């Protein structure tokens, strides 16, 4: 199991990698290696987000899957977490 801080760092790293390759794909849309890299990092990110939300609750408003309560506000905000 990974702790909250490590999972968030992992997701941020993956977000950065996805954004960077997306910029490359804007000018090289048929580059197979870049497309594979993009898909790989998207899958890794989704796995990390799924694990985070299972353990700690919604990471974004889109992760609130409960129909009976609004869990988004139950977790500490990013700036409220201790280092």
C-alpha angles and dihedrals in degrees: 000000000000124000123242096255093049092048092050091049090049091051092048091051090050092047090053093049091048092050093049095049090045089059090051091048090053088070099027104038096163099048103128096199092051092047091051090048090050093050092046093052092044089055092047091048093049091050091051092047091049091051092046093050092046091054104032109017132252117352092195134009088266090065094063101107100161115109093195103049141025102238095171092091096048097077123074114263115248092258091050095061118101120238 
